Amino acid sequence: MVHKIIEWSIHNRFIVLILAIGIFVWGIFAVKKNPIDAIPDLSENQVIVFTEWMGRSPQLIEDQITYPLVTNLQGIPKIKYVRGSSMFGMSFIYVIFEDDVDVYWARERVMERISTISKALPEGATPQLGPDGTGVGHVLWYTLDAPEVDLGEQRAIQDWYVKFALQNVQGVSEIASFGGFQKQYQIALDPNKLLYYKLTVPQVIAAVRSNNNEAGGRKFEMSDIGYIIKTSGYLKSVEEIGSIPIKNQNGTPIRVSDIGTVQMTGETRLGIFDQDGEGERVGGIVVMRYGENAAEVIDKVKAKMAEVAKGLPKGVKFDIVYDRGELIKESIDSIKHTLIEEMIVVSLVVIIFLFHWRSAVSIIIQIPITIAASFILLNAFGISSNIMSLTGIALAIGVIVDNGIIMSENAYKHLSERYAQWQADQNQTTS
């Protein structure tokens, strides 16, 4: 078989040359298309289900949320196993699928199953899917450098301006905010006043909820003019919340301010984010979408940050804490230089070893064509250009030319023997 391939190649040199050029050009396009990252993504093919039920103990979370979800999610096809984790007020379910399963197909199957079991969970506990990223998807961390702005205002800027802008960048799955204070209205109830007015906490909650909504009206015409009636009931200040009536007692309304204190404060925190020991900071984590090009996503996020920075308040600017783009650039540049050096060294060794430039050129041409073809295979199998894949190519350069050297030496030896035999026959015929 090998003999026939060699014989066919010798008789069809032009076709072989066209095929080699075609593979090389295809490989160049594959190099440009191949995703670039510093480290390979070896994480499992998983879908995360997150459920928040604040104020409950881990054991209660385990019994009423984690266990029912785990038992119901195990019936999804192509699942390897399901892991559950319960903590104070939160439940995490990790659904691990087989490696050949498409991640978005897996997310759809999990979402379908969640929709059928959500009704069996306690009121107020709503499962939701985690971002479509992986364990190595944290490509950029940033903080807001705002020494003259309080932490509550910084968190508001992050959550209501920066986050929404950066989430629109192509390839970004999520912007996870951290640090600062999340502003919220809090009602601190006095138990003694509740007892005096014969009220319960659920009554207060129901009154606040019912007063914080919009109500639609209808359209009517008067004097050939159409009017649309609606009521605006959204609460906008501490005073409005304090004025909400809970019940009527002897013709006197009992308001929220009569049984407690309403204040604007921050949500209860379980930790802080300190940067370089200089104080607390507010920031965000850019989570890359599954299968995206890390280098391109980082460049697009930085370009968007430069655009967003124009709308930040005076004295507020971005401070990048972690940037994988620098690691990617240094790693890829190092491997590229190694590849070029190896190609030059191997080429020189081949030229010196064979001492025949035509044979050496035929072998040296194999190196760029084979490297280009390897990127075609990397794209076909969904492997990114990273330290491991490029190092494997660098280690294989020496092996690439071995076959060519052996074949060239063998051909050179047989041709030399035949030439010597031909000369001997010529001499014998002449004599």
Number of C-alpha atoms within 10 A of each C-alpha: 6 7 8 9 9 11 11 12 14 12 10 11 11 11 12 14 12 11 12 17 13 13 16 19 15 16 23 19 13 20 20 10 14 19 20 23 24 21 17 15 16 9 10 13 20 25 25 21 23 18 23 19 19 12 10 13 14 16 14 15 24 20 11 14 27 26 16 15 25 20 10 13 22 18 10 15 11 14 18 14 14 18 13 17 16 20 16 16 17 21 23 24 25 19 24 19 21 16 14 8 13 11 18 12 10 22 19 12 13 20 17 13 17 19 12 10 14 16 11 12 15 11 9 10 21 16 22 16 16 17 18 20 22 20 13 14 21 20 19 22 19 18 24 22 17 19 13 10 14 12 20 18 16 25 24 17 18 25 19 10 14 23 20 13 17 22 18 13 17 14 21 25 22 24 24 17 19 19 21 24 20 18 15 11 14 15 19 13 17 12 13 11 13 16 11 9 13 8 16 11 11 9 12 20 12 11 17 18 12 12 17 16 12 12 11 9 10 8 9 11 9 7 5 7 7 10 11 10 11 12 10 11 13 15 15 9 12 16 13 16 23 19 14 21 18 20 17 10 9 6 7 9 14 17 18 24 19 18 23 17 15 19 16 12 13 15 14 8 10 5 9 14 14 12 12 6 7 7 10 15 22 26 27 24 20 23 25 27 20 21 17 19 18 26 19 15 22 22 12 17 21 15 13 17 16 13 12 16 14 11 11 16 12 11 11 18 17 16 13 15 13 15 14 18 20 13 15 20 14 13 17 20 12 12 18 15 11 16 19 12 13 16 18 13 13 17 20 13 13 22 18 12 11 15 11 13 12 12 19 22 13 14 21 22 13 16 19 15 19 20 21 20 20 18 26 22 13 17 17 11 9 12 17 25 23 20 18 14 16 21 16 11 18 20 13 14 19 16 11 17 22 13 12 18 19 11 14 19 14 12 13 15 12 12 12 12 12 12 12 12 12 12 12 12 12 11 10 9 8 7 6
